[in-house]
Amino acid sequence: MIKNMQLSNKQFQFWTNWLLIVNLITVFIGLVIAFFGNCFLFEYHNEGTKNLFFGGGNIPTEMLAFKNWVFGIIGATISGFHLLMVFIAHYAFRKKQIWARNAIALAMVTWFALDSGISLYYGAYYNVYLINIPSFLIIVLPLMVTWKEFSSNNTHG
C-alpha cells in the first residue's frame, strides 16, 4: 500500500524532521556513552557484558579502564556518525537527493550487519536487541516510508 502512495510535502517534512531529531538525540547519546558509560542508563548493557565476559563477577580494574576507553571511542564514533547523518538529512535528504537516501541506507545496513554479526558471534545478544534493532528501525523507518519520493533525476540538487 505504501508503494503506491505519494507523500504530501508535509508528510515528507515530518519524516525528514524525524531523521534530524533521532540523529540529534543519538549525537547526545554518543556523548553520554563517551563520558558516562558506567551510569545507570547503561546498567543493563554493562550487566550483560559483565555476565558474558566476566562470569557475572566484578570486572577487574584494568579491564574496567579498558572498557571505559572503548566506550569513549565508541561514543565519539556514534556522535560523529550521527552528526554526519544530521547534515545529510538537513541539506540533501530534505531536497530529495537520491544519494542522501542511499548513503543513509547503506551506512545503516553496513553498521547493522557488522555490529550485529560480531555481537552474535560473541554471544552478546543483548547488544543486538537492546541497541542495534531499535537504532536501526528508528532510522530506517523514514527511509522506507519516503523511498519512492526520490528519483534518479534528483541526484545532485
N, C-alpha and C positions, 0 to 999 in steps of 0.2 A: 504494500500500500504506500509506503514512503517513497518507493521508486518513482511512482507516477505523480507525486505531489510536487508542486513548485512552491517554495517557501516565499512568504512575503518578506519585504525588506526588514520589517520589524522582527519577524521570526529569525531571520539570518543574523540580525544585530544581537538578538538575545543569545544565540549560540556563540557568536564572536565574543561577547562580553563574558559568557560562561568560561570560555577558554582563557581570557585575560584574568579573571578573578581566581579561577582554580590555580593557574600558574603563579600568580602573585602570592597566593596563600602558600603554595609549595616552596617558593623562594624563601618565605619566612620560616617554614618548617625546616628547610635545609639549614638555616642559620641556627635554629634551636637544636637540631641534631649535632651540628658542629660544636656548639659551645655548651650545651646542656644535655648531652646524650645519656646521662645517668638519671635524669629527672623522672618523676612519676609518669610522665606522658609515654615513656618508652619502657615502662616496667614489664609489660607482657612480652615485648620483643627481647628485652635483656634477660628475662627469666627463661625464655625459650633457648637463647644462646647458652646460658649457664647450664641448663639441663642437658642440652645436646652435646656440648663440647667439654663440659667440666663435671659431668655426672651429678649435677644438682648442687655440688659443693660450692664453697666460696671460690671466686676467681682469684688466682694468685696476683699479688700486687703488680708484678711485671707484666702479666697478661692484661690486667685492667688498664694499665698505662698504654699498652699496645692497642687494646680495644678502643680507648678514648681517642688515640691518634687516628685510627681507622675511621671512627665516627666523624672526626674532624674533617678528614679529606672527603669522606662520602657526603657529609653535609655541605661542604664547599662545592662539590661537583653538582649536587642536587640544585643548589641555589643558582649556580652559573647556567646549568642546562635549562632550568625553568625561566630564568631571566631572558635567555635567548628566545624561548618559546613565547614569552610576553611580547617581545619586539616583533617576532614573526606574526603573531596573531593581530597585534595592533596595526601594523603597517601593511603587510602583504595579504594575510588571510582575509582581513576586512575588505580588501579590494578584489577578493576572489581570484587571486593569483594562484594558479594551479600548483606551482612549485611549492608554495607555502603549505598547502594542504598535504601534498605528497611528502614534504620534508618532515612535517609533524608526524604523519602516519608512519613513515619509515623509521624515524627516530624512536617512536614509542614501541613499534613491533620489535626492533632490534634490541632495545633495552629489555623489554618484557621477556623475550625468548632467552637471551643470555642470562639475565639475572635469575629468572625462574628456573632455567635449566641447571644452573650452578647450585641454586638453593636446593632443588630437588635431589641433585646428585649427592649433596652432603646431608640430606635429611632435614633441612631447615624449612619444613613445610609451612611453619608459622610465618615465615617471611613472604611466602607466595600468597597466602590467603589474607594476611594482615596488611601487607604493604602493596605487593605487586598487582593483584587483581583489582582492588579498589582504585589504585592510582591509574592503572591502565584504562579502566572503564570510564572514569570521570573525564579523561582527556580524549579518549577515542569516541565517546558518545556524540559529541558535537561534530566530529568528522563524519561519522556515519549519517547523521541527520542532514548535514549540509553537502554531502558528497556530490550530488547532482547539480549543485549551484555553480560548480567550477567547470570551465570548459577549456579545451586546448587553445582556444582563441585568446584566452586571457592569461598567457604565460608570463608576460612582462609588466602588465600595468593595468 
